[in-house]
Amino acid sequence: MSNKSDFENSSSLLDNASVSIHYIDQYGTILWANDQELEILGYSEEEYIGKNIGEFIEDKIVSKDILQRLLNGEKIHNYPVVINGKDCKIYFIISSNVYLENNTFIHTRCFNVDIPKEAYEIIKEDSEYFKN
């Protein structure tokens, strides 16, 4: 049987996860990003944290749609998005939901998996998020 000391603390787990993770507030301000996200995108904490996520998402309509869905309490799963990294475009699928305290929006919990451009194109074509 395991005890509490057998488990890695959640802060270390998130900071060192093999997928990129970030938190944003209800206005889209990036509150925190793990090491993997910063590494994939090529930004330092100073270049990324405290900025609006909309500055990095290539399609501004997509950026607004994601935030609005989260503000409406939706959970997002495998939403294809292009992020402008420091030196190149990065293709992600994101899954996100909102952390609430006393029904107050505290931050999102956004998990991003980088994928090849070709996979992004296929996923976007079939995505429920882009169907009218």
N, CA and C atoms as an extended XYZ file, in Angstrom:
396
Properties=species:S:1:pos:R:3:atomname:S:1:resname:S:1:resid:I:1 pbc="F F F"
N         0.837       -1.176        0.000 N   MET     1
C         0.000        0.000        0.000 CA  MET     1
C         0.888        1.248        0.000 C   MET     1
N         0.498        2.248       -0.732 N   SER     2
C         1.276        3.480       -0.839 CA  SER     2
C         0.869        4.464        0.232 C   SER     2
N         1.832        5.274        0.621 N   ASN     3
C         1.491        6.384        1.511 CA  ASN     3
C         1.795        7.696        0.803 C   ASN     3
N         1.433        8.784        1.432 N   LYS     4
C         1.538       10.099        0.816 CA  LYS     4
C         2.969       10.412        0.347 C   LYS     4
N         3.970        9.967        1.080 N   SER     5
C         5.350       10.273        0.714 CA  SER     5
C         5.794        9.557       -0.560 C   SER     5
N         5.028        8.546       -0.998 N   ASP     6
C         5.361        7.836       -2.225 CA  ASP     6
C         5.003        8.617       -3.481 C   ASP     6
N         4.180        9.612       -3.333 N   PHE     7
C         3.702       10.359       -4.487 CA  PHE     7
C         4.444       11.676       -4.627 C   PHE     7
N         4.748       11.999       -5.861 N   GLU     8
C         5.387       13.267       -6.174 CA  GLU     8
C         4.407       14.388       -5.883 C   GLU     8
N         4.901       15.518       -5.344 N   ASN     9
C         3.953       16.599       -5.083 CA  ASN     9
C         3.448       17.176       -6.394 C   ASN     9
N         2.235       17.685       -6.384 N   SER    10
C         1.587       18.105       -7.629 CA  SER    10
C         2.307       19.260       -8.317 C   SER    10
N         2.950       20.129       -7.576 N   SER    11
C         3.687       21.229       -8.193 CA  SER    11
C         4.831       20.697       -9.051 C   SER    11
N         5.587       19.768       -8.526 N   SER    12
C         6.690       19.164       -9.277 CA  SER    12
C         6.163       18.386      -10.474 C   SER    12
N         5.055       17.680      -10.283 N   LEU    13
C         4.451       16.919      -11.365 CA  LEU    13
C         4.093       17.831      -12.533 C   LEU    13
N         3.429       18.932      -12.269 N   LEU    14
C         3.019       19.862      -13.325 CA  LEU    14
C         4.212       20.554      -13.966 C   LEU    14
N         5.139       21.010      -13.145 N   ASP    15
C         6.316       21.710      -13.678 CA  ASP    15
C         7.134       20.838      -14.616 C   ASP    15
N         7.186       19.548      -14.329 N   ASN    16
C         8.050       18.646      -15.082 CA  ASN    16
C         7.299       17.679      -15.995 C   ASN    16
N         6.034       17.940      -16.238 N   ALA    17
C         5.227       17.060      -17.092 CA  ALA    17
C         5.784       17.042      -18.513 C   ALA    17
N         5.494       15.962      -19.224 N   SER    18
C         5.986       15.824      -20.601 CA  SER    18
C         5.047       16.457      -21.623 C   SER    18
N         3.935       17.019      -21.175 N   VAL    19
C         3.058       17.806      -22.046 CA  VAL    19
C         3.099       19.244      -21.548 C   VAL    19
N         2.799       20.166      -22.434 N   SER    20
C         2.821       21.565      -22.004 CA  SER    20
C         1.504       21.901      -21.314 C   SER    20
N         1.623       22.685      -20.256 N   ILE    21
C         0.479       23.046      -19.426 CA  ILE    21
C         0.583       24.529      -19.103 C   ILE    21
N        -0.578       25.198      -19.140 N   HIS    22
C        -0.597       26.580      -18.661 CA  HIS    22
C        -1.915       26.895      -17.986 C   HIS    22
N        -1.900       27.954      -17.181 N   TYR    23
C        -3.101       28.502      -16.555 CA  TYR    23
C        -3.281       29.907      -17.131 C   TYR    23
N        -4.530       30.257      -17.438 N   ILE    24
C        -4.834       31.646      -17.782 CA  ILE    24
C        -6.012       32.106      -16.933 C   ILE    24
N        -6.112       33.427      -16.753 N   ASP    25
C        -7.256       33.956      -16.012 CA  ASP    25
C        -8.418       34.229      -16.958 C   ASP    25
N        -9.496       34.776      -16.448 N   GLN    26
C       -10.701       34.987      -17.246 CA  GLN    26
C       -10.524       36.024      -18.345 C   GLN    26
N        -9.440       36.777      -18.309 N   TYR    27
C        -9.165       37.774      -19.345 CA  TYR    27
C        -8.183       37.266      -20.398 C   TYR    27
N        -7.672       36.045      -20.186 N   GLY    28
C        -6.720       35.471      -21.128 CA  GLY    28
C        -5.264       35.696      -20.741 C   GLY    28
N        -5.014       36.289      -19.590 N   THR    29
C        -3.645       36.524      -19.137 CA  THR    29
C        -3.018       35.209      -18.679 C   THR    29
N        -1.827       34.938      -19.176 N   ILE    30
C        -1.116       33.715      -18.800 CA  ILE    30
C        -0.563       33.891      -17.394 C   ILE    30
N        -1.040       33.069      -16.481 N   LEU    31
C        -0.623       33.157      -15.078 CA  LEU    31
C         0.573       32.274      -14.770 C   LEU    31
N         0.662       31.150      -15.483 N   TRP    32
C         1.716       30.175      -15.227 CA  TRP    32
C         1.835       29.263      -16.428 C   TRP    32
N         3.021       28.806      -16.717 N   ALA    33
C         3.260       27.791      -17.746 CA  ALA    33
C         4.379       26.883      -17.254 C   ALA    33
N         4.267       25.604      -17.576 N   ASN    34
C         5.310       24.690      -17.121 CA  ASN    34
C         6.532       24.760      -18.044 C   ASN    34
N         7.581       24.086      -17.622 N   ASP    35
C         8.846       24.112      -18.359 CA  ASP    35
C         8.687       23.587      -19.782 C   ASP    35
N         7.879       22.552      -19.966 N   GLN    36
C         7.689       21.958      -21.291 CA  GLN    36
C         7.065       22.973      -22.250 C   GLN    36
N         6.073       23.720      -21.794 N   GLU    37
C         5.444       24.713      -22.661 CA  GLU    37
C         6.443       25.797      -23.058 C   GLU    37
N         7.180       26.293      -22.099 N   LEU    38
C         8.176       27.326      -22.406 CA  LEU    38
C         9.230       26.798      -23.377 C   LEU    38
N         9.655       25.558      -23.180 N   GLU    39
C        10.671       24.960      -24.047 CA  GLU    39
C        10.143       24.778      -25.480 C   GLU    39
N         8.953       24.224      -25.615 N   ILE    40
C         8.386       23.994      -26.949 CA  ILE    40
C         8.221       25.308      -27.702 C   ILE    40
N         7.716       26.323      -27.013 N   LEU    41
C         7.453       27.604      -27.668 CA  LEU    41
C         8.712       28.464      -27.825 C   LEU    41
N         9.718       28.184      -27.010 N   GLY    42
C        10.971       28.920      -27.130 CA  GLY    42
C        10.993       30.253      -26.400 C   GLY    42
N        10.059       30.459      -25.489 N   TYR    43
C        10.006       31.719      -24.741 CA  TYR    43
C        10.534       31.536      -23.332 C   TYR    43
N        11.079       32.618      -22.792 N   SER    44
C        11.433       32.635      -21.374 CA  SER    44
C        10.164       32.976      -20.588 C   SER    44
N        10.202       32.768      -19.285 N   GLU    45
C         9.058       33.146      -18.449 CA  GLU    45
C         8.719       34.619      -18.639 C   GLU    45
N         9.724       35.466      -18.701 N   GLU    46
C         9.503       36.905      -18.836 CA  GLU    46
C         8.825       37.266      -20.159 C   GLU    46
N         9.075       36.493      -21.197 N   GLU    47
C         8.482       36.762      -22.509 CA  GLU    47
C         7.060       36.225      -22.637 C   GLU    47
N         6.658       35.347      -21.721 N   TYR    48
C         5.401       34.626      -21.879 CA  TYR    48
C         4.416       34.871      -20.727 C   TYR    48
N         4.859       34.668      -19.503 N   ILE    49
C         3.988       34.822      -18.343 CA  ILE    49
C         3.582       36.290      -18.206 C   ILE    49
N         2.303       36.506      -17.944 N   GLY    50
C         1.783       37.867      -17.789 CA  GLY    50
C         1.263       38.473      -19.075 C   GLY    50
N         1.505       37.798      -20.192 N   LYS    51
C         1.000       38.251      -21.498 CA  LYS    51
C        -0.366       37.624      -21.743 C   LYS    51
N        -1.094       38.167      -22.694 N   ASN    52
C        -2.384       37.597      -23.065 CA  ASN    52
C        -2.161       36.454      -24.044 C   ASN    52
N        -2.835       35.339      -23.814 N   ILE    53
C        -2.677       34.164      -24.679 CA  ILE    53
C        -3.019       34.494      -26.126 C   ILE    53
N        -3.908       35.459      -26.333 N   GLY    54
C        -4.288       35.884      -27.677 CA  GLY    54
C        -3.132       36.436      -28.489 C   GLY    54
N        -2.081       36.897      -27.817 N   GLU    55
C        -0.892       37.375      -28.519 CA  GLU    55
C        -0.141       36.235      -29.195 C   GLU    55
N        -0.369       35.019      -28.739 N   PHE    56
C         0.388       33.868      -29.229 CA  PHE    56
C        -0.428       32.951      -30.133 C   PHE    56
N        -1.746       32.946      -29.968 N   ILE    57
C        -2.593       32.106      -30.818 CA  ILE    57
C        -2.729       32.794      -32.170 C   ILE    57
N        -2.402       32.079      -33.215 N   GLU    58
C        -2.364       32.675      -34.546 CA  GLU    58
C        -3.720       33.207      -35.005 C   GLU    58
N        -4.780       32.445      -34.812 N   ASP    59
C        -6.108       32.834      -35.274 CA  ASP    59
C        -6.856       33.497      -34.120 C   ASP    59
N        -7.098       34.796      -34.232 N   LYS    60
C        -7.735       35.551      -33.150 CA  LYS    60
C        -9.165       35.086      -32.892 C   LYS    60
N        -9.865       34.617      -33.927 N   ILE    61
C       -11.219       34.087      -33.733 CA  ILE    61
C       -11.163       32.830      -32.868 C   ILE    61
N       -10.193       31.980      -33.126 N   VAL    62
C       -10.006       30.765      -32.323 CA  VAL    62
C        -9.698       31.140      -30.878 C   VAL    62
N        -8.828       32.110      -30.688 N   SER    63
C        -8.465       32.556      -29.339 CA  SER    63
C        -9.695       33.007      -28.569 C   SER    63
N       -10.523       33.828      -29.198 N   LYS    64
C       -11.743       34.321      -28.544 CA  LYS    64
C       -12.735       33.189      -28.296 C   LYS    64
N       -12.851       32.263      -29.245 N   ASP    65
C       -13.772       31.142      -29.101 CA  ASP    65
C       -13.391       30.268      -27.910 C   ASP    65
N       -12.126       29.956      -27.791 N   ILE    66
C       -11.669       29.114      -26.687 CA  ILE    66
C       -11.982       29.777      -25.353 C   ILE    66
N       -11.621       31.038      -25.212 N   LEU    67
C       -11.852       31.734      -23.944 CA  LEU    67
C       -13.345       31.826      -23.646 C   LEU    67
N       -14.158       32.125      -24.643 N   GLN    68
C       -15.603       32.224      -24.421 CA  GLN    68
C       -16.198       30.887      -23.988 C   GLN    68
N       -15.767       29.818      -24.623 N   ARG    69
C       -16.250       28.491      -24.227 CA  ARG    69
C       -15.901       28.204      -22.768 C   ARG    69
N       -14.683       28.530      -22.372 N   LEU    70
C       -14.264       28.304      -20.991 CA  LEU    70
C       -15.045       29.194      -20.031 C   LEU    70
N       -15.258       30.447      -20.403 N   LEU    71
C       -16.053       31.355      -19.564 CA  LEU    71
C       -17.486       30.854      -19.407 C   LEU    71
N       -17.983       30.163      -20.430 N   ASN    72
C       -19.333       29.588      -20.386 CA  ASN    72
C       -19.386       28.268      -19.619 C   ASN    72
N       -18.252       27.828      -19.104 N   GLY    73
C       -18.213       26.608      -18.318 CA  GLY    73
C       -18.023       25.335      -19.121 C   GLY    73
N       -17.746       25.468      -20.416 N   GLU    74
C       -17.511       24.278      -21.236 CA  GLU    74
C       -16.137       23.683      -20.942 C   GLU    74
N       -16.047       22.400      -21.137 N   LYS    75
C       -14.750       21.725      -21.139 CA  LYS    75
C       -14.345       21.589      -22.597 C   LYS    75
N       -13.098       21.847      -22.876 N   ILE    76
C       -12.575       21.751      -24.238 CA  ILE    76
C       -11.721       20.497      -24.322 C   ILE    76
N       -11.921       19.741      -25.401 N   HIS    77
C       -11.143       18.514      -25.572 CA  HIS    77
C       -10.663       18.415      -27.017 C   HIS    77
N        -9.360       18.333      -27.185 N   ASN    78
C        -8.726       18.193      -28.512 CA  ASN    78
C        -9.100       19.310      -29.480 C   ASN    78
N        -9.000       20.530      -29.021 N   TYR    79
C        -9.258       21.701      -29.862 CA  TYR    79
C        -7.957       22.020      -30.603 C   TYR    79
N        -7.957       21.959      -31.938 N   PRO    80
C        -6.723       22.232      -32.685 CA  PRO    80
C        -6.436       23.734      -32.745 C   PRO    80
N        -5.195       24.087      -32.505 N   VAL    81
C        -4.808       25.495      -32.464 CA  VAL    81
C        -3.356       25.644      -32.909 C   VAL    81
N        -3.061       26.783      -33.526 N   VAL    82
C        -1.690       27.103      -33.927 CA  VAL    82
C        -1.184       28.202      -33.006 C   VAL    82
N        -0.047       27.953      -32.390 N   ILE    83
C         0.583       28.926      -31.499 CA  ILE    83
C         1.849       29.433      -32.171 C   ILE    83
N         2.036       30.732      -32.117 N   ASN    84
C         3.262       31.324      -32.650 CA  ASN    84
C         4.352       31.213      -31.594 C   ASN    84
N         5.251       30.267      -31.824 N   GLY    85
C         6.408       30.134      -30.962 CA  GLY    85
C         7.396       31.238      -31.295 C   GLY    85
N         8.458       31.285      -30.574 N   LYS    86
C         9.457       32.338      -30.784 CA  LYS    86
C        10.073       32.250      -32.182 C   LYS    86
N        10.307       31.027      -32.654 N   ASP    87
C        10.984       30.855      -33.942 CA  ASP    87
C        10.154       30.145      -35.009 C   ASP    87
N         8.984       29.614      -34.639 N   CYS    88
C         8.165       28.885      -35.613 CA  CYS    88
C         6.766       28.689      -35.077 C   CYS    88
N         5.893       28.226      -35.943 N   LYS    89
C         4.525       27.894      -35.539 CA  LYS    89
C         4.522       26.498      -34.919 C   LYS    89
N         3.734       26.353      -33.856 N   ILE    90
C         3.594       25.066      -33.194 CA  ILE    90
C         2.121       24.676      -33.291 C   ILE    90
N         1.880       23.444      -33.696 N   TYR    91
C         0.529       22.928      -33.853 CA  TYR    91
C         0.191       22.101      -32.621 C   TYR    91
N        -0.908       22.467      -31.977 N   PHE    92
C        -1.325       21.818      -30.744 CA  PHE    92
C        -2.757       21.316      -30.858 C   PHE    92
N        -3.071       20.329      -30.060 N   ILE    93
C        -4.450       20.089      -29.669 CA  ILE    93
C        -4.480       20.404      -28.177 C   ILE    93
N        -5.504       21.133      -27.773 N   ILE    94
C        -5.588       21.520      -26.372 CA  ILE    94
C        -6.835       20.935      -25.735 C   ILE    94
N        -6.704       20.649      -24.469 N   SER    95
C        -7.827       20.238      -23.635 CA  SER    95
C        -7.764       21.115      -22.396 C   SER    95
N        -8.912       21.685      -22.030 N   SER    96
C        -8.905       22.655      -20.944 CA  SER    96
C       -10.242       22.681      -20.233 C   SER    96
N       -10.185       23.062      -18.971 N   ASN    97
C       -11.381       23.353      -18.200 CA  ASN    97
C       -11.023       24.447      -17.202 C   ASN    97
N       -12.008       24.845      -16.417 N   VAL    98
C       -11.819       25.968      -15.501 CA  VAL    98
C       -11.796       25.479      -14.061 C   VAL    98
N       -10.859       26.026      -13.309 N   TYR    99
C       -10.818       25.799      -11.866 CA  TYR    99
C       -11.622       26.919      -11.216 C   TYR    99
N       -12.650       26.522      -10.469 N   LEU   100
C       -13.515       27.479       -9.780 CA  LEU   100
C       -13.358       27.331       -8.276 C   LEU   100
N       -13.469       28.442       -7.574 N   GLU   101
C       -13.586       28.436       -6.114 CA  GLU   101
C       -14.817       29.246       -5.782 C   GLU   101
N       -15.771       28.653       -5.072 N   ASN   102
C       -17.028       29.324       -4.727 CA  ASN   102
C       -17.691       29.932       -5.959 C   ASN   102
N       -17.712       29.165       -7.036 N   ASN   103
C       -18.295       29.587       -8.324 CA  ASN   103
C       -17.597       30.797       -8.938 C   ASN   103
N       -16.371       31.056       -8.526 N   THR   104
C       -15.581       32.154       -9.088 CA  THR   104
C       -14.469       31.579       -9.953 C   THR   104
N       -14.342       32.103      -11.168 N   PHE   105
C       -13.310       31.682      -12.116 CA  PHE   105
C       -11.945       32.052      -11.531 C   PHE   105
N       -11.131       31.059      -11.262 N   ILE   106
C        -9.776       31.304      -10.742 CA  ILE   106
C        -8.778       31.240      -11.892 C   ILE   106
N        -8.780       30.126      -12.616 N   HIS   107
C        -7.903       29.995      -13.784 CA  HIS   107
C        -8.306       28.771      -14.582 C   HIS   107
N        -7.809       28.705      -15.812 N   THR   108
C        -8.004       27.510      -16.620 CA  THR   108
C        -6.940       26.491      -16.257 C   THR   108
N        -7.174       25.270      -16.685 N   ARG   109
C        -6.182       24.201      -16.605 CA  ARG   109
C        -6.066       23.685      -18.035 C   ARG   109
N        -5.044       24.129      -18.735 N   CYS   110
C        -4.931       23.851      -20.167 CA  CYS   110
C        -3.743       22.937      -20.435 C   CYS   110
N        -4.046       21.793      -21.042 N   PHE   111
C        -3.037       20.810      -21.400 CA  PHE   111
C        -2.906       20.800      -22.920 C   PHE   111
N        -1.693       20.930      -23.412 N   ASN   112
C        -1.437       21.050      -24.847 CA  ASN   112
C        -0.510       19.928      -25.299 C   ASN   112
N        -0.868       19.313      -26.407 N   VAL   113
C        -0.012       18.288      -26.997 CA  VAL   113
C         0.383       18.780      -28.378 C   VAL   113
N         1.683       18.887      -28.613 N   ASP   114
C         2.134       19.337      -29.931 CA  ASP   114
C         2.053       18.170      -30.910 C   ASP   114
N         1.603       18.500      -32.119 N   ILE   115
C         1.373       17.492      -33.150 CA  ILE   115
C         1.950       17.987      -34.471 C   ILE   115
N         2.195       17.104      -35.417 N   PRO   116
C         2.658       17.531      -36.742 CA  PRO   116
C         1.584       18.347      -37.460 C   PRO   116
N         2.011       19.223      -38.346 N   LYS   117
C         1.091       20.068      -39.108 CA  LYS   117
C         0.053       19.222      -39.841 C   LYS   117
N         0.483       18.117      -40.425 N   GLU   118
C        -0.429       17.253      -41.173 CA  GLU   118
C        -1.541       16.707      -40.272 C   GLU   118
N        -1.189       16.321      -39.068 N   ALA   119
C        -2.198       15.831      -38.113 CA  ALA   119
C        -3.134       16.968      -37.716 C   ALA   119
N        -2.579       18.157      -37.520 N   TYR   120
C        -3.393       19.327      -37.194 CA  TYR   120
C        -4.446       19.561      -38.274 C   TYR   120
N        -4.035       19.492      -39.537 N   GLU   121
C        -4.961       19.741      -40.652 CA  GLU   121
C        -6.110       18.732      -40.639 C   GLU   121
N        -5.808       17.461      -40.402 N   ILE   122
C        -6.832       16.416      -40.371 CA  ILE   122
C        -7.767       16.630      -39.185 C   ILE   122
N        -7.202       16.884      -38.018 N   ILE   123
C        -8.013       17.079      -36.809 CA  ILE   123
C        -8.900       18.314      -36.971 C   ILE   123
N        -8.345       19.389      -37.515 N   LYS   124
C        -9.140       20.611      -37.683 CA  LYS   124
C       -10.319       20.361      -38.629 C   LYS   124
N       -10.070       19.639      -39.704 N   GLU   125
C       -11.126       19.347      -40.677 CA  GLU   125
C       -12.279       18.573      -40.040 C   GLU   125
N       -11.955       17.677      -39.121 N   ASP   126
C       -12.975       16.839      -38.482 CA  ASP   126
C       -13.484       17.396      -37.150 C   ASP   126
N       -12.905       18.497      -36.681 N   SER   127
C       -13.208       19.011      -35.359 CA  SER   127
C       -14.615       19.580      -35.243 C   SER   127
N       -15.282       19.211      -34.168 N   GLU   128
C       -16.604       19.762      -33.867 CA  GLU   128
C       -16.540       21.268      -33.635 C   GLU   128
N       -15.382       21.779      -33.251 N   TYR   129
C       -15.239       23.201      -32.946 CA  TYR   129
C       -15.297       24.084      -34.206 C   TYR   129
N       -15.103       23.494      -35.376 N   PHE   130
C       -15.075       24.274      -36.598 CA  PHE   130
C       -16.250       23.954      -37.515 C   PHE   130
N       -17.212       23.220      -36.991 N   LYS   131
C       -18.407       22.921      -37.777 CA  LYS   131
C       -19.442       23.998      -37.514 C   LYS   131
N       -20.118       24.459      -38.547 N   ASN   132
C       -21.131       25.515      -38.366 CA  ASN   132
C       -22.473       24.952      -38.033 C   ASN   132
